[in-house]
Amino acid sequence: MTTGNAGKEQPASTISRPARADATERLARALLSRVTEPGDRELAALLTRYAATEIVRDLRRDRLPVTNARHWRTRLSTARPEADLHAVERLGGCFVVPGDSEWPAQLDDLGRVPGEYSVPPVGLWLRGAGKLADADRTIAVVGSRAATGYGEYVAAEFAIGLAERGFLVVSGGAYGIDAAAHRGALAGGGATVAVLACGVDVCYPRGNATLFHRILSTGLLLSEWPPGCAPMRHRFLVRNRVIAALASGTIVVEAAARSGALNTANRARDLGRHVMAVPGPVTSPLSAGSNQLLREPDVCCITRADDVVEIVGRLDPSIAPTPGAPPSSARDRLDGVTRRVLDAVPARRSAGPAGIALAAGLALPDVLAALGRLAADGLVERTDAGWRVAG
């Protein structure tokens, strides 16, 4: 590294990133995650040549030859990486770095493509019972926060279908499409990962507190920011690259012309991942962006979960649906009447049989019989207030 004060070039470091992260390297990366912002190209360049422990050492000595070092030093005096590591451990979480078995290797692709913020994370703060290393089939589902009923329904249906087919569903933990995708994955009996733009101990948005609690039981809350970090506007765009990189494909369900979901789709295209979009009403401004995306030659139009499996299966034939194969889930085996009843059952609240019959446009005896079949298949559940989608 170059000495900042004297301007003399120092010998290149003989220390390289360890094959397996040790405690000092983890501590150094935890400090760097506190004093820098994710997506910093200068830091990423240093980490390709030097160990994090070396970078921290020279940062403290004011010997880093990079422009952003002065900004990093302003946060150095308040950085307490040991406290951050203890804080996430108290939550039952951890901080993973390159070299750990839990590190998702697909994130390394971020260092191989051009584009804003296209650099791998310094590390990942994780909280929850899920395991990223076990997720070899991952799909991102993104879209508008101010989603319509149509958008939320479609996002949930896709997520349910993907979860039933063994996919991990990744999204951003926001209101609207993100939340619907997370709920759908849970309803489908699968796990889901919420990639946050704040610390994993910060509940944002607060209205999703119950959802985050459910995610923790089988999935993960994931962030590049250490505990206690608040969400800021620019951080949402930075985290989008992680959503895109984690997944083998990104689905845009509903997005306005300037939606952040389009940013995620563009990051996925930069990475050579599959990009898919669900068509929306041409009269809806919230579908303007996703409909425009469908005009791109490398974007696939999808209308059901099996479309996703087929598209992703072009890269991995082992997960492509077999032509003529029997239905792959209980939902696929439903007859027309039973599916109409299931579509009329609320996902977030309970409804009585009469209300479901009205929504489905069916006679009450037919609805009662269908509810019995759906309950036997584990697709709906009875509550004190009526019926709702199971999960």
N, C-alpha and C positions, 0 to 999 in steps of 0.2 A: 504494500500500500504506500501511497505517497504521504509524506509528512506535511500536514497543513501549514505549519508555521514556517518551516525552512524551505519548503518547496522542493525538497530532494526526494528522489525516488528510492524507496526502500526495497530490499530483496523480497521477492514473492514469497508468500507464506508456504511453508512445507506442511502445514496442517490442512487436511481436507475434511469434508463432511464425513463423519463416521458412518460405517456401514450399518451400525445399529446405534440409535441415539442413546447417549449416556445422560446422566443426571445434569452435568454441567452444560451440555449442549441444549438440553431441554430448557434449563433455566435461562440460558442466553436467548433462546428463541422466544421464551415467554416475555422477557424484557423487551425484545425488539417488537413484539406484537403490541406492547404498551406504548412505546415511544414513536412508532411509525404508523402510517396508515396503510392498509392493504392496497395492493396494486402499485406499490412504489417500484419503478423500474430500476432506480439506482441501487436500492437495497437488493433487489433480485439479482442484479449483475454481480454484486459483491458476494452473494451467497453461492453463486456458481464457482467462485474461486477460493473462498475462504470459509472456515468454520464460523458459526455464529459467535462462538466464544472469542475469536480473534476480532470480529467486528465490534463487539461490545467493548473489548479491551481498548481498541483504538478510538472508539467513540468517547470513552471516558477520558482519554488522554488528548482529545481534540486533534486527532491525527487522521481522520477520515477524509480522503480527497474527493468528496462528493458535495454537490450543492446543497442537498437536503439535510446534511449533517447538522447544520446550525438549528434547523427546526427540530430535529430529533433531540438535540441537547436541551432544548427548553423543557422537554417532558422528563428528562433523565432524573432530575432531582426528586421527583415525586413517584418514580417507578418503583414498585415493590413486587417483583416477580414471585418471590416466595409466598407472599400473601395472596397473590392471584391464584397460584397453584393450590394453596390450601383452601381457598374459597371454593374453587370448582370441585375439589375432592370432598368437601363437606356436603356438597349438593349431589354426591354420588357420581360426579363426572370426572373428566380427565382432559389433559392437553396432549394431543398427538402431533408428532412431527415426522418429517421424512426419515425413513429408517425403521419406524415402528411397524409392527405387523398390521396395525389397524389403519395405517396411512393409505388412503385411496389412491392408487397409482395413476388413475385417469386424470387426476389434477395436475400431474406433471406435464400433460399436454399443453397446459397454459403457457409454458415457457418455450413452446416450439412454434407459436403462431403469432402473426402481427395483430395489432388491435389495441385499443385503449385498455389499460389495466390487465393486459394479457400476460400476467406473471403468476406463478404458483403462490399459494398462501405460505406464510412463514410457519404457520401451524394452525391447528384447528382445536377450538374449545368445544368439547362434546358433553352432552348431558342426556341421559336416558338409557334404556335397557337394550337398545339396538346395537348392531355391529356393522360398521361400514364395510369391513373386510368380507362380510358374507354376502354383500349386495352385488352380485354379478349381473343382475338384470334390473336396471334402473331407468325410469322414465320421469321426466319433469313435466308437470302440468301447471301452466301459468296463464294469467289473464287479468282482467280488470278488477280493481277493488270495488268499484261501484257497479257490480255485476247485476244483470237482469235475472229474473227467475229462470229463464231459458238457459242462460249461461251457467248458473249454479247447478241446475239439474244435469246438464250435459257433463260438466266437470265431475260431478259426483258419480255419474253412471260410468264414465271412462275409468275413474279411479277404482271403483268397485270391480269392474271387469279386469283391470290390470292386476289388482291385488289377488283376485281369485286365480289368476294365471301365474302367480308367483313373482310378480314384479314389485320392486320397491318404488313408491311414489315420492318424488321430491317436489317441494314447492317452497314458497317464501314466507308462509305463516301469516300473511295479511288477510284482511277481510275479502269477501267476494269469492273469486275463482280459487284463490289459494286455499282458503278455509274449506270450501266445498270439496276440493281435491283431497285434502287431508282427512276430512270426515268420510269421504267415500272410501278411501283406502282402509280406514279402520273398520267401516261397515262391511267391507269385503273380506275381513279377517286377515288383512296384511299389515305391514309396518309402513311408516311414512317418516320422512325427514323434513324438518322445517329449517331452512337456511336463513338465519336472522341477520339483521343489520344493526344489532346491539349485542350486549352481553347475554349469555345463556341464562343469567339470573334475572334479567330484565323482562318483564311481561309487557310486550308491545306487539300489537295493540292490546290494551287491557281487556277488551271485550272477548278476546280469544283465550282467556286464562283457563277456562275449563277444557278447551280443545288442547292446549299445550300440556295440561296434566294428563290427558288421555294419550297423547303422543308419547309421553315419557315411558309409559308402561311397556310399549313394544318397539318404539322407534327412537328418534333422536332429535334434540334441538342442537343445532350446529352454528358456530360463529367463528369468524376470524378475530373478533374483538374480545378482549379479556372481560372478566366479570365486572359489572358496574357500568360499562360503557353505554351511553344513551344513543338512541337512533338519531341520525342526522340525514338530511336529504341526499347528500352525495353518496352516502354509504349504501343506499339501496341499489344504485347502479353498479357500484363496485362488487357487491355480493352476487349480482346476477350472473357474473362469469363463473362463479362456483356452482350455481344451480345448473348452468349449461354444461360445465365440464364433468360433473358427477354423473350425468345421465347419458345414455347412448342415444336418446332422442328427446326432443322437446315438443310438447303439444301446446299450441296457443288456442285457447277455447274462445275467448271473447276479449278483444282489445280495441281500444279507440285508436285514432290515427296517431296519437303521440303517447301511447301507452308504454310503460316500462317493460311490459311483456315482450314488445317488439325488440327491445334492447337485448333481452335474454335470447330471443330467437336469433338475432344477429351474431351474438357470441357463440351460439351453438353452430351456426353456419361457418364461422371462422375456424372452429375446431374440427370441422368435417363431420359433425354429428347430424343425425336425421332431424329435420324440422318438419313438423306437421301442423295443420291448422284445421279447425272446425268451421264450416261455413255458417254465417249468421244472417239474420234478416237484412236485406239491402236497405231497409228504412231505418235501421238502428245505428246511431253514431257509435255505439259501443262495439259494433262489429266492423266498423270501417277499416280499422287496422288489420284485423285478421283476414277480412275479405281481400284487402289489397295484397296481403302476404301470399294469398293463394294464386296470384298472378305470376309469382316468381317460378321459374322453371324447376328449381330444386326443392320446392316446398310441396309436400303431399297433402291432398285433401282426404280427410278421414271422417267417418261418421259412426264408427263403433270400435270397441276395444280390439276386436279381431283384426281390423285394419292395421292397428299399431303393431300387433304381433307379427303380421305378415311383412310389414316394412322393416322392422328391426331384424326379423329373421333372414333378410337378405344378406346381413352381415354374419349372422349366426344361424345356420340352417337348423340347428338342434332345437330352436324355439319357434320355428315357423309352424303354423297350423298344417296338419296333414289334410290334403284334399279328400273330401268325403268322410272325414272323421266324425264321430258322434259329437253332440254338443259337449263343450268342455266345462260347463258349470250348471248349477241348479237353475240359474236365471235363464240360461239358453234353452232349457227343456220345458219352459212354461208354455202353456197353450195361450191363445189370444185373450180369452176372458181373464185368466189368472194374471197375465202380464198387465192388463188394463187396471186390475185391482191393485197390483203392486205399485204401479205408477201413480195411483191416487192416494196411496198411504203416505202421510207426511214423514219426513226424515228427522225433523227437529222437535216435533210436538206430537201429541196423541190426538186421534180423531175417532169418533164413534162410527159404527158400521153404517148408520144412515148417512152421515156426512161423506164417507168414502163412496157409498153407492151413488150419491148425488154427483160427486166429482168424476166418478168413472162412467156415469151414464148407464148403470146396470141395475137390475132388480135386486132388492135386498137379499132374498134367499141365495141368489147366485154369488153375491159378495160374501156372505157368511161362509158358504162352502169354499170359496177361493181363499178366504183368510185362514181357514183350517188347513188347507194344503200348503199355504205359504209358511204358516207357523211350523208345520211338520218339517219343512225344508230349511228352517232356521232363518228365513228371510224377513219375517216380521215377528214382533213380540207384542204380547198383550200387557197393558198397564192398567192402573186403576181408572185412568181417564179414557181408555180406549185402545187403539192400535197405533203402532209406529214401526218404522223400518228398524230391524234388529241392528244392534251395535251402537 
